Amino acid sequence: MCSKIFDQPGNTPVEYIDTFENNIQLFVKREDLIHAEISGNKWRKLKYNLAEAGNLGYTRVITFGGAFSNHIHATAAAGAACDLDTVGIIRGEIIEPLNATLRQSKEWGMRLQSISREQYKKKSDPEYLDRLQNKFGPAYIIPEGGANQLGLKGVSEMTEISDRFNFWCVSCGTGTTLAGLVTGLSKNEVVLGFPALKGGEYLEHEIDKLLRKAGTNPKVSWELFTNYHFGGYAKISEELIEFIRMFRNSYGIILDPIYTGKMLFGVVDLIVNGYFPAESRILAIHSGGLQGVTGIEEKYGIRIK
Ligand SMILES: *Cc1c(COP(=O)(O)O)cnc(C)c1O
């Protein structure tokens, strides 16, 4: 159904960034270039979920996210391209005029419904999901952020690159991307996760659950660095914005302030503070998310791009 978008192998380029003290080298994998609208890890996580929706005969998808969600935006884009009816259940009030993320999603034909933050906590309850299907019609349901085993399977394909890296670094929301990397790697790599939200302990538990279901991978270890969330989801600071501008000016790569900016801030901070052994080759995943930059610029009245 969606083959015209997802049948390409998704081999995104790896770019050399810089060499630091002790010959530590930093590279970035440009998952942000995988597709113009369905960017980065969202393309990976939708790939097998939308295939499954098609296999099961669904023409409608319901999913969940916040008002700036890259996953909502990507699902709406895929729906438009693949002729799927899409419904986005949005956490909290939908404020008019719509922000750039929701405006674009609506233009692609997604139906948006806001629910209270309280109600949003029930987003996985079978009864609630039944009610949604009664309201919007039979639908394939994708959990928030594409956080399921099919999402993980798509992400694991990100590891199909020939270069050898010791450390793979990734920003975390639900942790599905980190878990997918852990299942896909095979040469004693270490995967480092940088949660973009507060509450890293809870996330660790969620990642454990995803990995237990997928079957653990004893070769690859992982660790979370929970000090780089800058106050929480979509919270920013002057220091973070300065870093993102420096990165753009020095290396010509735009980072988003919600996910990849925080992750690379953390990676460089760990390098400077001697966390990595000499000769380490570090690969940071640019997981995309650049559609969200406009919304943040409008919200805080700043320029990033
Ligand atoms: C959604 C998103 C993440 C978080 O991915 P998870 O699999 O939920 O951990 C990271 N980076 C970007 C750019 C994203 O859009």
The ligand as an ORCA input file, in Angstrom:
! r2SCAN-3c Opt
* xyz 0 1
  C      10.491     11.002     18.070
  C      11.905     11.442     18.023
  C      12.874     10.893     18.879
  C      12.540      9.906     19.944
  O      12.408      8.611     19.432
  P      11.954      7.408     20.373
  O      12.015      6.225     19.504
  O      10.534      7.704     20.782
  O      12.846      7.363     21.541
  C      14.190     11.314     18.731
  N      14.526     12.242     17.808
  C      13.618     12.806     16.994
  C      14.054     13.836     16.039
  C      12.283     12.416     17.071
  O      11.373     12.982     16.261
*
